[in-house]
Amino acid sequence: MLYTEFGMQRSAATALVFLLTLPSLAVEPQYQDAVLVRVEQKVNTRVLYYIVNTPITKDEPYYEVSLRLKDTLYIARYNPRHADDTLPEGWKAGSTVQARVDGRHLFIKSAGGVDWKFLITNHKASKATEGSPPHPAPVNP
């Protein structure tokens, strides 16, 4: 009898924990308005191999964006799958976009509803004060 009471209490406790965590599992990510401060296309040059002390290299393009979300300036990097891939046309300095931060990643929603995943490389506090320009100067990492 004691064993069945303990088993019933344990299953009731498990069910209670499950019911309490269920609403947190259904929460969708919250996107917020953010301002693009800078959008740049850059290139990494990678050495593939050497032929008689001469490096054979390959250029790998990537995009770096600076974005102000609330009181934080994020610098993030996007590596396109193909060299010809580009960011959406409307993403220019001063544009307002929908963004969210999830750990080390920054997600920016395009006008078509597609999420673009960026890797955060740097962030710092950036509070706009009265009398200052609405957008902070670009930050060099």
Phi and psi in degrees as a GROMACS rama.xvg file:
@    title "Ramachandran Plot"
@    xaxis  label "Phi"
@    yaxis  label "Psi"
@TYPE xy
-64.4493  -37.7001  LEU-2
-65.7167  -40.702  TYR-3
-70.5734  -35.0854  THR-4
-63.7841  -42.8897  GLU-5
-64.4807  -41.2838  PHE-6
-63.7115  -39.5136  GLY-7
-67.8367  -40.132  MET-8
-65.5935  -40.6746  GLN-9
-65.4984  -42.7438  ARG-10
-68.5996  -32.3882  SER-11
-67.7951  -39.8273  ALA-12
-66.4731  -40.0095  ALA-13
-63.9577  -43.185  THR-14
-63.7094  -39.6193  ALA-15
-63.5765  -45.0641  LEU-16
-62.8373  -41.8068  VAL-17
-61.877  -44.2288  PHE-18
-67.6219  -33.415  LEU-19
-72.4968  -32.6084  LEU-20
-87.6558  -13.5485  THR-21
-58.8038  -45.9758  LEU-22
-62.3784  -32.4441  PRO-23
-71.5234  -24.3256  SER-24
-74.581  -25.5391  LEU-25
-90.6288  0.470989  ALA-26
-72.8163  127.533  VAL-27
-87.2643  152.584  GLU-28
-62.6272  142.748  PRO-29
-97.9504  113.606  GLN-30
-87.351  145.373  TYR-31
-130.323  158.678  GLN-32
-68.8385  135.008  ASP-33
-138.65  159.327  ALA-34
-116.082  127.402  VAL-35
-74.9916  123.378  LEU-36
-93.2605  -37.9119  VAL-37
-153.506  140.694  ARG-38
-133.084  119.752  VAL-39
-134.128  143.368  GLU-40
-98.6146  129.348  GLN-41
-127.024  172.989  LYS-42
-135.213  134.265  VAL-43
-99.5753  134.007  ASN-44
-103.48  120.936  THR-45
-112.482  135.646  ARG-46
-82.5325  122.414  VAL-47
-85.0301  -48.0024  LEU-48
-167.426  174.747  TYR-49
-116.948  140.946  TYR-50
-122.696  109.893  ILE-51
46.9714  61.0682  VAL-52
63.7082  15.3085  ASN-53
-111.844  118.526  THR-54
-74.8753  137.054  PRO-55
-102.561  118.906  ILE-56
-116.13  166.004  THR-57
-138.53  132.201  LYS-58
-86.8818  129.699  ASP-59
-118.549  109.427  GLU-60
-75.5223  150.884  PRO-61
-150.173  166.058  TYR-62
-115.117  141.146  TYR-63
-122.408  127.85  GLU-64
-120.985  145.55  VAL-65
-112.328  129.847  SER-66
-139.242  133.629  LEU-67
-101.477  117.686  ARG-68
-121.586  115.736  LEU-69
56.4273  -120.677  LYS-70
-106.678  26.2803  ASP-71
-129.665  137.14  THR-72
-100.65  119.103  LEU-73
-105.548  137.241  TYR-74
-113.574  123.036  ILE-75
-136.005  159.944  ALA-76
-125.047  139.34  ARG-77
-124.172  123.634  TYR-78
-100.822  111.606  ASN-79
-69.1827  153.508  PRO-80
-69.69  -35.5394  ARG-81
-125.663  151.843  HIS-82
-62.4637  -24.9661  ALA-83
-87.9628  -7.38995  ASP-84
-66.4947  138.808  ASP-85
-128.479  162.049  THR-86
-77.5327  162.523  LEU-87
-56.6595  145.289  PRO-88
-58.6211  -35.4114  GLU-89
-74.8344  -6.03523  GLY-90
-85.9033  90.3506  TRP-91
-125.945  163.829  LYS-92
-57.659  130.196  ALA-93
95.9101  -9.73707  GLY-94
-74.1258  147.667  SER-95
-98.5163  131.316  THR-96
-132.452  167.476  VAL-97
-96.1439  126.948  GLN-98
-142.827  158.608  ALA-99
-148.054  153.948  ARG-100
-110.457  133.955  VAL-101
-135.377  94.3476  ASP-102
66.8392  -119.324  GLY-103
-92.3196  6.81573  ARG-104
-117.134  147.779  HIS-105
-116.731  126.341  LEU-106
-109.667  127.266  PHE-107
-118.262  129.664  ILE-108
-92.5999  128.527  LYS-109
-82.9653  172.887  SER-110
-61.639  -28.9539  ALA-111
-81.8511  -0.93254  GLY-112
89.8581  7.19828  GLY-113
-85.142  135.401  VAL-114
-85.3569  129.776  ASP-115
-106.079  126.054  TRP-116
-99.7908  119.68  LYS-117
-113.655  148.498  PHE-118
-94.2989  124.06  LEU-119
-74.1678  122.474  ILE-120
-101.78  -21.6947  THR-121
-163.336  153.071  ASN-122
-153.95  151.559  HIS-123
-156.167  160.491  LYS-124
-65.9907  137.942  ALA-125
-146.617  91.2015  SER-126
-99.8517  124.412  LYS-127
-78.3477  125.642  ALA-128
-109.032  164.882  THR-129
-63.3729  140.321  GLU-130
87.2628  -12.1377  GLY-131
-94.0212  160.573  SER-132
-62.7613  153.575  PRO-133
-64.5239  -23.4314  PRO-134
-120.706  132.092  HIS-135
-69.447  159.357  PRO-136
-65.3847  151.343  ALA-137
-59.1358  144.227  PRO-138
-105.099  128.829  VAL-139
-92.3208  128.034  ASN-140
